[in-house]
Amino acid sequence: MTQKPGWRELPIGGHLHEPGSSLKYKTGPWRTYKPVLDKAKCTKCLLCWIYCPEPSIDRTNDGIEINYDFCKGCGLCASECPVKAIVMVEE
């Protein structure tokens, strides 16, 4: 088991010590709701991709996919979808 640093060893809050570090940390396990995509309804407008505050909407050749490793369950993608192809469901 790895020893975790104590409070004295932690960096000052809000400081990023290396760029792009958010891609190293999977943040999805603590969400209570997750977005589910109905690909049949999706018009590939990419509004969900634009509004997502995390790197959890991936663009593909077929449209989009939801990366649950980074999704925090905020629901912005579902609320911005004009055709309601994304719905939030309880985990």
N, C-alpha and C positions, 0 to 999 in steps of 0.2 A: 504494500500500500504506500502510495506516495504521500509524503508529508506536505500539507498545504501551508502556504505562508501565513504568518500571523498578521494582525492589523498593522503592525509597524513596517512590514515588508511590502505591503500593497502600495501601488503607485497612487498619487493624488487623483481623486475622482475627476473624470472627464478628460483625462489625458490619453490620447492614442499614441502608443510608442512605435507603431509601424502602420503604414497605410494599408487599407484593404483588410484589416484584421477581422471585420465582421463576418467575412466569408469562412473564417476558421471555426466559428462558434455556432453550433446547431442550437437553435432557440425554440424549436417547435414543441418539445415535450410538455410544456406547462400550459398550453392553451386549453380552453374549455370548449371552444367551437372551432370547427374547421370548414373551409370552403370546399364544396363539391361541384365540379364542372359537368354540365350536360353538354357534351360535344355536338349533339344534334341541334341544339338551340344556338350555339355559339356562332356569331357572324364574323369573328376574327377582327373586331374593331380595335383591339388592344387597349381599350380604356382601363381594363383591370391591370395590365402591365404598367401603364403610365402612372396610375394612382397608388400602386402597391409601395408602401414605405420600406419594404425589405426585398431582398433578392429571391422572392419566393414564386414569382410568375416567370416561367421560362418560355421564350418564344421558340416554336418548332416549325417545321415545314407544314404541319397540319393545323397550326394555330397556336395554342398555348397548352402548357401543363403546369400544374401546381406542385411546387417543391415543398413538401411538408416539413423538411428539415429546418427551414427558415421561417415558415409561416407562424405568426403569433396569434392568428385568429381574430384580427381586428375587424374584419368584415368590410373594409373599404372596397375590395374587389366586387363583392356581391352588391353593395349599394350603388356602385357606379355602372354596373352592367345594364345597358339599356334594354336588353331582351331577357333579363333575369335568367341567364344561363348558369349563373353561379348562385348557389344557395348555401347558407350556413347551417351546419348540423352539429349537434352536440357530440363531443368526443366520447 
